[in-house]
Amino acid sequence: MEKHMDAKEAGERIKQLIVEELKAYVRESKENYSEELQATYYEEPIIQFAAADDPLFEEYKTLVSPDHATPREVFERSFGAGSYEGGTVISVVLPISEVIRRANRAQKEGPSREWALLRTFGDEYFIRAIRGHLPAYLSRLGYRAVAPLDTDWYSIQGSASGPVSNWSERHVAYAAGLGSFSINDGFISEKGIAIRLFSVVTDLQVTPDARTAATHTANCLLHSKGSCGVCITRCPVQAISEEGHDKIACMKFVYGEASRNWAVASGGDAKSGAGCGLCQTKVPCESRNPMRSVR
């Protein structure tokens, strides 16, 4: 019993080290700071852990796509057949900073310049950097790890209903108990929906965090209470309705020519586009779980 407790305590200590390391990286990284905006791109992250053998990952082959990888598949594609002996998926919420969210609240037709800069320098540069940092840190602790979005097999394929990922960061975050989905297909965490997500699969084995959401849409006021729907009225291309999210209409707006041109005019990269984010700002779930204030 004592030996079991020691192992459990050691696992909790490693989890805490990882949490502290990621928070420090977000706080101190120069790539997370915009001299032009005089602000960070992201605020303090939330980090949680899912068991790599959680049956939910197998269910995603039906719920998301037959091509959606399991953590076992992720690990063995990176480290060879038979290399997997159990592990953990670490999922991270990066809340978008107040400065950028505030600028986007004022918009009605498309994203603010601040949001466009976020798409290039926050999403493309900083998130890529932190995705690389976490596996390197785990390696120093003696564990193998891989960020699926940085592998050569990661892809987004087209389908009749729109683009489908073979490693969905939102679904991984749900498995790790970080929140639930919204009517607009976004992910509502305890720090709201104006966030970015990333994850890493590792052979480190620790106690997983619990999923506390009652359903996969529990944090969405429209789904849970039949109220709200602010994101529907915020969408500049009417891609959101009470029936859900038109991914194709959304994608054309977010990655279209006008978006690429605005990204360049704002000082960003045409490849990343300017994004949009109107349905993630000036909404009740922007920076919090709105269900916490509902009785």
C-alpha positions in Angstrom: 0.0 0.0 0.0 2.8 2.4 0.9 4.6 1.6 -2.3 1.4 2.3 -4.3 0.9 5.6 -2.5 4.5 6.6 -3.2 4.0 5.9 -6.9 0.8 7.9 -6.9 2.4 10.8 -5.1 5.4 10.7 -7.6 2.9 10.8 -10.5 1.1 13.8 -9.0 4.5 15.5 -8.5 5.4 15.0 -12.1 2.0 16.4 -13.2 2.6 19.5 -11.1 6.1 19.9 -12.6 4.6 19.8 -16.1 1.9 22.3 -15.2 4.5 24.7 -13.6 6.8 24.3 -16.6 4.0 25.2 -19.1 2.8 28.1 -17.1 6.3 29.5 -16.9 6.9 29.0 -20.6 3.7 30.9 -21.5 4.6 33.6 -18.9 8.2 34.0 -20.0 8.5 33.2 -23.7 9.4 36.2 -25.9 7.3 34.5 -28.7 4.2 35.0 -26.5 4.6 38.8 -26.5 3.8 41.4 -29.1 5.8 44.5 -28.9 3.4 46.1 -31.3 0.3 45.3 -29.1 2.3 45.6 -25.9 0.6 42.5 -24.7 0.9 38.7 -24.6 -1.0 36.6 -27.1 -2.1 34.1 -24.4 -2.8 34.2 -20.7 -2.0 31.5 -18.1 -2.9 28.1 -19.5 -5.0 25.2 -18.1 -3.4 21.8 -18.3 -5.1 18.4 -17.8 -4.3 14.8 -18.4 -6.2 12.0 -20.0 -5.4 8.2 -19.9 -4.1 7.2 -23.3 -6.2 4.0 -23.1 -9.4 5.9 -22.3 -12.1 4.1 -24.4 -13.4 7.5 -25.6 -10.4 7.7 -28.0 -11.6 4.6 -29.8 -15.1 6.0 -30.0 -13.8 9.0 -31.8 -13.2 6.8 -34.9 -17.0 6.7 -35.1 -17.9 10.1 -33.7 -15.2 12.1 -35.6 -13.7 10.0 -38.4 -12.5 6.5 -39.0 -9.1 8.1 -39.6 -9.0 9.8 -36.2 -5.9 8.4 -34.5 -5.8 6.8 -31.0 -3.0 7.7 -28.6 -1.6 4.2 -29.2 -1.5 4.9 -33.0 0.0 8.3 -32.4 2.8 6.9 -30.3 3.6 3.9 -32.5 3.7 6.0 -35.7 6.4 8.1 -34.0 8.3 5.4 -32.0 7.7 2.2 -33.9 5.3 -0.8 -33.8 5.1 -2.3 -30.4 6.6 0.7 -28.6 3.4 1.6 -26.9 2.9 0.2 -23.3 0.4 2.8 -22.0 0.6 6.4 -21.4 -1.0 9.8 -21.1 -2.4 12.6 -23.3 -1.6 16.0 -22.0 -4.1 18.7 -23.2 -3.5 22.4 -22.9 -5.9 25.4 -23.0 -4.3 28.7 -24.0 -6.7 31.6 -23.3 -6.5 34.4 -25.7 -5.4 37.6 -24.0 -7.9 40.3 -22.9 -6.3 42.9 -25.2 -6.9 40.9 -28.3 -10.4 39.8 -27.2 -11.4 43.4 -26.4 -10.4 44.5 -29.9 -12.4 41.8 -31.5 -15.5 42.5 -29.5 -15.9 45.8 -31.4 -16.0 44.1 -34.8 -19.1 43.2 -36.7 -17.9 42.3 -40.3 -14.6 40.5 -39.7 -11.7 40.2 -37.3 -9.7 43.0 -35.7 -6.1 43.7 -36.7 -5.1 42.4 -33.3 -6.9 39.1 -34.0 -5.2 38.9 -37.4 -1.8 39.3 -35.7 -2.7 36.6 -33.3 -3.3 34.2 -36.1 0.2 34.6 -37.4 2.4 35.2 -34.4 0.3 33.6 -31.7 -1.0 30.6 -33.5 1.7 29.9 -36.1 4.8 30.9 -34.2 4.1 30.6 -30.5 1.9 27.5 -30.4 4.3 25.7 -32.7 7.1 26.6 -30.3 5.3 25.4 -27.2 4.2 22.2 -28.9 7.9 21.5 -29.4 8.9 22.6 -25.9 6.6 20.1 -24.1 8.0 16.9 -25.7 11.5 18.2 -25.2 10.8 18.9 -21.5 9.3 15.4 -21.0 12.4 14.0 -22.7 14.5 15.6 -20.1 12.4 14.0 -17.4 13.0 10.6 -19.1 9.8 10.1 -21.1 9.1 9.9 -24.8 6.5 12.3 -26.2 5.1 13.6 -29.5 2.8 16.5 -30.5 0.5 14.9 -33.1 0.1 18.1 -35.1 3.8 18.3 -35.7 4.0 14.8 -37.3 4.0 14.1 -41.0 0.8 12.0 -40.9 -1.4 14.7 -39.3 -3.9 16.1 -41.9 -7.2 17.8 -42.3 -9.4 16.1 -45.0 -12.4 17.5 -46.7 -15.8 15.8 -46.3 -19.4 16.6 -47.3 -19.9 18.5 -44.1 -16.6 20.3 -44.1 -13.0 19.7 -43.0 -12.2 16.8 -40.6 -9.0 16.3 -38.6 -7.3 13.0 -37.9 -6.3 14.4 -34.5 -8.9 16.9 -33.1 -7.6 19.0 -30.4 -11.1 19.9 -29.2 -12.1 16.2 -28.8 -8.8 15.5 -27.0 -9.5 18.4 -24.6 -12.9 17.0 -24.0 -11.4 13.6 -23.1 -9.1 15.4 -20.7 -12.0 17.0 -18.9 -11.2 20.5 -20.0 -14.7 21.5 -21.0 -17.4 20.8 -23.7 -18.5 21.9 -27.1 -20.6 24.9 -28.2 -23.3 25.3 -30.8 -20.6 26.9 -33.0 -18.3 23.8 -32.8 -15.9 25.8 -30.5 -14.8 24.4 -27.2 -15.9 26.1 -23.9 -13.3 25.7 -21.2 -13.3 27.2 -17.7 -11.5 30.1 -19.4 -14.1 30.3 -22.0 -14.2 29.7 -25.8 -11.7 32.4 -26.9 -8.8 29.9 -26.6 -6.4 27.8 -28.5 -5.6 24.1 -27.8 -2.7 21.7 -28.2 -1.8 18.3 -27.0 1.0 15.8 -26.6 1.0 12.0 -26.3 3.6 10.5 -23.9 4.5 7.2 -22.3 4.4 9.0 -18.9 1.6 7.3 -16.9 -0.2 9.4 -14.3 -3.7 9.5 -12.8 -6.0 11.1 -15.4 -8.2 14.1 -14.6 -11.9 13.5 -14.4 -14.5 14.6 -17.0 -17.1 16.5 -15.0 -19.2 17.9 -17.9 -22.6 16.1 -17.8 -22.8 16.0 -21.6 -20.5 16.9 -24.5 -22.3 20.3 -24.8 -22.9 21.0 -21.1 -21.1 24.4 -21.0 -23.1 25.8 -23.9 -26.1 27.9 -22.7 -28.1 27.3 -25.9 -27.7 23.6 -25.7 -28.2 23.3 -21.9 -30.7 26.0 -21.2 -32.2 26.9 -24.5 -31.1 30.5 -24.0 -28.3 32.6 -25.5 -27.4 32.1 -29.2 -25.3 35.3 -29.2 -22.7 33.5 -31.4 -25.4 33.0 -34.1 -26.0 36.8 -34.4 -22.3 37.5 -34.2 -21.3 35.4 -37.2 -20.7 37.7 -40.3 -21.5 34.9 -42.8 -24.5 33.3 -41.1 -22.6 30.0 -40.6 -24.1 29.3 -37.2 -27.8 28.4 -36.5 -29.6 26.6 -33.8 -29.1 23.5 -35.9 -25.3 23.9 -35.7 -22.3 25.1 -37.6 -21.8 25.3 -41.4 -18.1 24.4 -41.4 -17.7 25.0 -45.2 -19.2 28.6 -45.1 -17.0 29.3 -42.0 -13.9 27.9 -43.7 -14.3 30.0 -46.8 -14.6 33.2 -44.8 -11.7 32.4 -42.4 -9.3 31.3 -45.1 -10.6 33.1 -48.2 -8.8 35.7 -50.3 -10.2 38.7 -48.3 -9.0 37.0 -45.1 -5.5 36.5 -46.5 -5.3 40.1 -47.8 -6.4 41.4 -44.3 -3.7 39.3 -42.7 -1.0 40.8 -44.9 -2.4 44.3 -44.4 -2.3 43.8 -40.7 1.3 42.7 -40.7 0.7 39.0 -40.6 1.1 36.1 -43.0 -1.3 35.3 -45.8 -0.9 31.6 -45.3 -2.5 31.7 -41.8 -5.2 34.1 -42.9 -6.8 36.7 -40.5 -9.2 34.3 -38.9 -12.5 35.7 -37.5 -13.3 34.9 -33.9 -16.4 37.0 -33.8 -18.4 34.0 -32.4 -15.7 33.7 -29.7 -15.9 37.3 -28.5 -18.6 39.5 -27.1 -20.5 36.3 -26.1 -21.3 35.1 -22.6 -18.7 32.2 -22.9 -15.9 34.4 -24.2 -13.6 34.0 -21.2 -15.5 31.8 -18.7 -17.8 28.8 -18.4 -21.2 30.6 -18.5 -22.9 27.7 -16.7 -21.0 28.6 -13.5 -23.4 31.6 -13.1 -26.6 29.7 -14.0 -28.6 28.1 -11.3 
